[in-house]
Amino acid sequence: MASSIYEKLLSTSKSKGAAYLVLIDPDKINGNDIPDFVGAATAAGVDGFLIGSSLLLDGTFDNTIAAAKKHTSAPVIIFPGGIQQISKEADAILFLSLISGRNAEHLIGSQVLAAPVIKRLNLEAISTAYILIDSGKITAAEFMSNTKPIPRNKPEIAVAHALAAEYLGFKLIYLEAGSGAEQSVPEEIISAVAKNCSVPLIVGGGISTPDEAQRKVSAGASFIVTGTVLEKNGSPALIKKFASAIHSPRRIYSQ
């Protein structure tokens, strides 16, 4: 039986120390640039691509995913900003529940609407607990979801949410500062969650340098996501530096 995308992600993270995922926002990258960007990023060491947007202003979602898949052997996974962002072209979808908020629509409402579509398309769904962390400013994810992020100086609150996610059976925990965040998720929060939970951690939002990415891995992240920084400078050289830093052996973070 072929391995699932989830199993492949875990295997990559384990073998490399951590895995590097690049977020592509169809609203922020020209569709004509997708083939060259994805091909170069794959060659530079990217382990997978997340595709999604907070708004999705045009109708090119399926085309973006299809174009990406033609130019990479790495998994192409939907990171949905809404129930309209489901496509048979993808390898899998992060089946998100925004557990840091108390907005029922994003806890279970949208998921109920999306589930039959995902089933019909035979799309692999990876259950993911989505936890917003305060980044110093209101991000698109915070605004669009109408939820408050967890305070940066309250790791115990993040741990409690992550434990709830583990006990509920989520396969991944995504600690998110938000697209274009002023500050990324603190290492103290990553470390606290990693020490108390066995669920693999994805960390994204506001990570602007390879050294910063490495600190997240050292703190306990299994997957690092970058997006905005590559929209500003998506050079293969920078992507390769990120990949090298993220794939370095993991070290336990200590303050």
Buried (B, 14 or more C-beta within 10 A) or exposed (E): EEEEBBEBBBEBBEEBBBBBBBBBBBBBBEEEEBBEBBBBBBEBBBBBBBBBBBEBEEEBBBBBBBBBBEBBEBBBBBBBBBBEBBBEBBBBBBBBBBBBBEEEBBBEEBBEEBEEBBEEBEBBBBBBBBBBBBBEEEBBBBEEBEBEBBEBEBBEBBBBBBBEBBEEEBBBBBBBBBBBBEBBBBBBBBBBBBEBBEBBBBBBBBBEBBEBBBBBBBBBBBBBBBBBBBBEEBEBEBBBBBBBBBBBEBEEBEE
